[in-house]
Amino acid sequence: MTLQAKTLASFNAGRPVHCSDEEWALRTDLAYCYHLIDYMGWTESIFNHISARLPGPTHEYLVNPFGLNYSEVTPANLLKVDINGHKVEDSPYDGNPAGFALHAALHAARDDIRCIIHTHTTPISAVAQKRDGFDHNSFYGAQLRGRVGYHEFEGITLFDDEKPRMVASLGQKHILVLRNHGVAVAEGSIAKAFFLLWTVQRAAEIQCMSAAMPGEEVPLSAEVQQKCADLTAMLIRDSGFADKFFKASVRKMLGEHGLDAAALAP
């Protein structure tokens, strides 16, 4: 049953008695994030992953059950796994091992990373296939200046030996372009990661469209690009911009499905 046919009560059903308020809130936001990615049309059938790290020193994180559509993810059916991708709580579902190497590596290496979203939409994958990757000459592309790392394609991300190379490719940045593949965005919260992915997606769409059109490009100076990147970072850091964007997106999604989103009103 998809979110369209659910009430918010049934979507939030199944909370285990041992689950803390903090963990349940994280599970709820992560489940909403999965539904938003589906709503935006950025899914890849049952593949790809969004993970959210749980509080605490063990680097456990939540991830989708393999085999479910993003529209079928609920707070209760998310998997809790350790840093090696092993389930730490019983579930009838298993995870997709293709996602554990990437997510486990970045969660283990960067304490500031709390959510990772991996997609390969057509525009993003097209940019990832170009040697120059993202340019920074559009309104959205400029916001990515200084935030993009690139990782050479080594095949499906299954093997532990690739982990340190992915970590090195990302460095202290927040966007990892997996060349010839897709992208992973990594941020300090689910809301920030979703907003960053939205920005990356818009930058890729515009770059692809611009490249298909005749005419000379109007480049932005490095100074203007950096100004855009800095101002966006300030908005996210100081004004709760990403949280507002995430909640508004969830309300829009729920409203279009005829569900009451009053509880998420600002």
C-alpha positions, 0 to 999 in steps of 0.5 A: 500500500503506497502513501497515497492510500495511507493515512498518516496514522497508518504510516506512523504505525508499528513503533516498537516499544523500545524505540526512543522518541529521538529515534522514531523522529529520525525514522519518520523524517527518513521515511518521508525523505524516501517518499519525497524522492519517489514523489520527485521522480528520482527513484531507480526502482528498488535500487539506491539508498538513503541512510541516516545515522543514529545518535551515539558512538557506534555509527549505526544507521537506518536504511531501506529494506531491499525489495521495497519501493521507496513509496513502501518505506515506513518508519517501522520497516527501516533497517537498523544496521551496524557499520558493516551493514549487518542488521542489529535488530530483527527484520523480515527484510535484508539490505542491498549489499551494493549500498553498504560500502558507500554508506558505511565508509562515509558514516564511519569517516565523517562524524559531521555526516548524518544523512547520505542520499545516493541517486542516479537520475538521468541528468545527474548520471549524464554530468557524472559521465563527463570528464569536467563534471559539474560547472558552476555557471548556473544559479544552482551550479554556482551554489556547489562551488567547492563542495564537489569531489569526484571518484573514479568508477570501479564497478558496483560498490560492493567491496571493502577495499574501495571504502578508503578511496571513496572517503579520500575522493570526498575529503571534507566536501559534501557531494561525491560524484561517482563517475560514470554512475551517479552522485551521493550527497552527504550532510549533517541532517536529513533536511540538509541532504534533501535540499542539497540533492535538490540543488544538485539535481537542478544544477544537472538539469540546467547544465544538460539543457544548456549543453543541448542548446546552441549559443555561447555560454555566459560564464560566472566569475569565480568571485560570484560563484563563491559568493553564491556558495557562501550565501547558501551555506549561511542560509542553511546554517543560520536560518533553518532554510533546509528544515523549512524546505524539507517540511514544505516539501512534505506538506506539498506531497501529503496535500497532493495525496489528500492527507492532512499535513497540519502537524507539519505546518511551521 
